[in-house]
Amino acid sequence: EVQLVESGGGLVQPGGSLRLSCTASGITLSDHYIDWVRQAPEKGLEWIGRSRNQARKYSTEYAASVKGRFTISRDDSENSVYLQMNSLKDDDTAVYYCTRDQGVRGSTAFDLWGQGTLVTVSS
Amino acid sequence: ATQMTQSPSSLSASVGDRVTITCRASQGIRNDLGWYQQKPGKAPKLLIYAASTLQSGVPSRFSGSGSGTDFTLTISSLQPEDFATYYCLQDDNYPLTFGGGTKVAIK
């Protein structure tokens, strides 16, 4: 079965760090752009970052709200993508999703999503 | 950043109704727009990409149109499983930005 599974969420204090994992089965992540999207409680969706595929040298893009604090990386041997989150703030509290861009004809199309992992930033 | 203004923010409709949701971009984004459906506690689901291309497996009652700054998602005949929140997403430029969402509720 083709799927993405996130892990690593939990409770962290303001100013702390957390690393989320997105592990794939049924697909090779190095072939794909992988993005992270979050959703604060009872709020809408927010795109937070992208890791392009191996052919594009895993280059990254970030939303202004997380740039300089969050970093996306990969481990091809684990078929995983990671979201390292530092200097966490209360308003980083959200469910975090990883998603695959199927990349049809240059259009972004997030066709595969993980189940989400909850990050709570609170003292 | 390109702002995506989605309207209405919520609506009530009956099974069988035709439903239209709009998204307006703060600047031209060509046809670089997708539509997603989200049900409570679930990850979003891709419906439409490139403004009007129906994702494989999505029922044909869903359709998308528009280019430039104005886009529309239409559900031709609302079904019980369509009650959900819908989001547009522009992918013309970084940062990618979602609309605020439209909650479709049962009348």
Chai-1 contact restraints between the chains, C-beta under 6 A:
chainA,res_idxA,chainB,res_idxB,connection_type,confidence,min_distance_angstrom,max_distance_angstrom,comment,restraint_id
A,G44,B,F98,contact,1.0,0.0,6.0,A-B,restraint_1
A,G44,B,G100,contact,1.0,0.0,6.0,A-B,restraint_2
A,G44,B,G101,contact,1.0,0.0,6.0,A-B,restraint_3
A,L45,B,Y87,contact,1.0,0.0,6.0,A-B,restraint_4
A,L45,B,F98,contact,1.0,0.0,6.0,A-B,restraint_5
A,W47,B,L96,contact,1.0,0.0,6.0,A-B,restraint_6
A,E61,B,Y94,contact,1.0,0.0,6.0,A-B,restraint_7
A,A63,B,P95,contact,1.0,0.0,6.0,A-B,restraint_8
A,Y97,B,A43,contact,1.0,0.0,6.0,A-B,restraint_9
A,S107,B,Y49,contact,1.0,0.0,6.0,A-B,restraint_10
A,S107,B,A50,contact,1.0,0.0,6.0,A-B,restraint_11
A,T108,B,D91,contact,1.0,0.0,6.0,A-B,restraint_12
A,A109,B,G34,contact,1.0,0.0,6.0,A-B,restraint_13
A,A109,B,L46,contact,1.0,0.0,6.0,A-B,restraint_14
A,A109,B,Y49,contact,1.0,0.0,6.0,A-B,restraint_15
A,F110,B,L46,contact,1.0,0.0,6.0,A-B,restraint_16
A,D111,B,L46,contact,1.0,0.0,6.0,A-B,restraint_17
A,W113,B,A43,contact,1.0,0.0,6.0,A-B,restraint_18
A,G116,B,A43,contact,1.0,0.0,6.0,A-B,restraint_19
